[in-house]
Amino acid sequence: MNDLNSIQGKSALVLGGSRGIGAAVARRLAAGGASVAITYVQGASAAHAVVDDITKAGGRAIAIQADSANDTAIEAAVSKTKESFGGFDILVNNAGVLAIAPIEEFTTEDIDRTIAVNIRAAVIASRAAARVMGKGGRIIHIGSTNAERMPFAGGAVYAMSKSALQGLTQGLARDLGPKGITVNVVQPGPIDTDMNPADGPMAAGLIPMLAVGRYGHPDEVASLVAYLAGPEAANITGAGLLIDGGFAA
């Protein structure tokens, strides 16, 4: 790996890092030399499998059970990461939920959960991280191309939650730029994960909208995150970066 793109010796926390994009990000950051903490709500076995993969490859990783809808749990995860690795350099806000329904049928519980996990958690985690990060810190939100394009019915609340991350990113970039901390949001399109598999029920409608004619892979998103986490991306902040196969083109 090019030394200029190395994150050797850095410490990272990936919220929602036990599966899908989060797991790929955790593995990619560890491959670049970072010590990585991941959070999970349920599915401890999947979280520990990610940790085992990283440690078997010679890296350092820990799993922390934490519900991203719980402010105290998020703040404790930031503290645990710093204590475990002796610093805190990279935050990846990946935890997210997806609820699709016509607005007339959308439950208040689903609205509250979407806001809590997709928006509030990113604010709380970023606040906690900003208090302990130094110069060179990186905050990276995982948003969605649906922040810019929602071409089907039922996705209004989800799209709203991902659009909010763009505003958060731009505001935090101004707040934290003087401290040498960058803040960006990565906006994936359809990615082959268990939430929306490439052979799942939504694929037939989504693939024709993709300029590349295929779903993306979690590793492709992870590579972009790793770049943003490294020193070569020091002049990128406040940006919303699409990695969506041309979905929004």
N, C-alpha and C positions, 0 to 999 in steps of 0.2 A: 504493500500500500504506500502511495505517495505520502511522505512525511508531512507535507503541507495539508493533507486531508486527514491527518491522524488526530484521534481524540484520546490517545494514550494517556492514562493516568487520571482521566476525568471521571466524575461520578454522575450517574443519571438515574432519574426516576421516571418510569413509564406507567402512567395510570391506565389500568385496563390492559395489562401486558401478558395475559395468560393465553390468548388465542388470536387468530386473525392478524390484522395489521399490527396490533400491539406486540404480539409475540415475535413477529418478523423484525420489528423495530428493535426490540430488546436484544435479539440475537445479532443484529447488524451492528448496533452500538458496541456490544461486547466484542465482536470481531475486530472492531476498530481500536480496542484497547481500553474501553470504558468499563468501570464497575457499575453494574446495573441492578436496580431494585425494581420489581414489578408489583403492582397491586392486582388483587382479584377479589370478587365478592363471593362467588361459589366456584366449584370446580377446582378444589385445591390440587387435585392430581395433575390437571393440565398446567397449572402454574408451576408446580414443582418439576414437571417434565421440561419446561423451558429453562428453569434454573439448572437442572441436571445437564441439559445440552450445553449450556454455557460453561459450567464448571468442568465437564469432561473435555472441553476444548481448551482448557487452561485459563478460563476467565473467572471473574468473581461476580456472583449474583445472589440475590435473596428475594424471597416472595413475602409479601405483606398482605394479610387479609384486611381489606378496607373498602367499605361501600362509598362510592364517589358522591352519593347523595348525603353523606354525613360529613359536616365541616370538620368536626373533631378528628375523625378518622383520616381525612386528607392531611390535616396539619401534622398529625402523628406520623404519617408516612413520610412526609418531608423531613421531620426530625430524625426518624429512624434511618433514613438514607444518609443524612449527614453524619450521624453518629457511627454508622456502620463503616462508612468509607472515608471519613475524615474530611469531607467537603461536600459541596453540592454545586454542580456545574450545569446540568442539563435537565430540563423538565419537559416531558412529552405528555400533553393532555390528550390522551387517546380514548378514555372511557366515553361510551356513548350508548344511547338507546334509540330504537327506531319503532315508532308507532304510526301506522298508516290507517286513516279512516276519514270519511267525509266529515267536515267540520260540524255538521249537525249531530253527528253520532259520537264525536270525540269526547271522551270522559274527562272530567276535571282531574281525576287521578293521573291519567296519561299526560295531560298538559303539565301538571306539577312535576311528575317524574322526568319528563323531557327537559324542562327548564332546569331542574335540580342537577341532573347528570350532565347534560350537554352544554349548559351555560354556567350555572352557579359554581359547579365543581372547578371549572377552568379559572374562574375568578379567584376562588379561595386558594387553589393550588398556586396560582401565579403570585398572589399576595404573600403566601408563606415562602415561596421560593425567592422572591425579590428581597426578602428580609435577610436571607443567608447567602445569596449569590454574590460573587465579586465580579470584577472586570472579566469579560470573556464569557459570561453566563449566557445560556441559550434557553429561551422558552419557545416551544413549538407546539401549536395546537393542531389537532387533526380535525379538519372541518369536512366539507363535502362540496362537490360541484353543484349540488342542489342549492347552495347559497346563491348561485348565479342563474341556475336554470332548474325549474321544477315543471317538467312537461306532462305530468299526469296528476289526476285528482287524488286527494287524500293526503298529500304531503305537506300541507301548509305549515303545521306546527313544527315538523322536522326541519323544513327549509328555514323557518324563522330562527330556530335554534342555531343553525349553522351560519346564517347571515350574521347573527349576533357575534360570533367569533371573529368575523372580519373587523367589526367596529372595535371589539376588545383589543385585537391585535394592533390596530392603528393607534389607539389611545395608549396602550402599554408601551409601544415603541417610543412614543414621545416621553412618557414618564421615565423609562428606564435607559434610554439612549445615553444620557449623561453619565450613567454608572457603567457603561460599556457592555450592557446586556442587550441582546437582540431578541426580537419577538416576531414570529412569523406564523402563518397558518397554511398548512398543506391541505389542498382540497381534492381528495380523490374522487374519481368517478366510480362506476361499478367495478368492484374488486371481488375476486373469487374467494369469498370467506363463507363461514357457516351462516352468517347473517343474511347473505345474498349470494348464494352459490351460482357459478356459471351455468349449471344445469338445473337451476331452480325455477320456480314458477314465474319470477319476474324477468328472467333472461330473454325470453322470446320478444318481449316488448322493448327491452333496453338495447340489445345488440344492434338493431338497425339504426339506433341513434349514435352509435360510436363510429367515429371516422376510421378507426383502426380495425373495426369489425370483430372485436374480442373484448372480454373482460380483462382488467389489469390483474397483476399478481401482487400479493402483499410484499414480496421482496423488492418490487419496483418502487413502492411507496417508501419502504424502509431505506432504500438507497438515497432518496431525496432528503429524508429526515437526517440521515447521517451526514450528508453534505452540509445541510444547514447547521448542524451541531458542531462542525469543524471550523478551523481558523480561516479557510478560504472563503467562507460565507460571512465574514465579519462586516461587510458593507451592505448586507441584505437585511433589512428590518422594516416592519410594518407592511410586509408583502403578503398577498394571497396568491399562492402558487398552485395552479391547476395541474393535476396529474390524472387526467380523465379520459384519455384516448380520444379526445376531440368531442366529447359529449356536449360541451358548451360552445363549440365552435359555430 
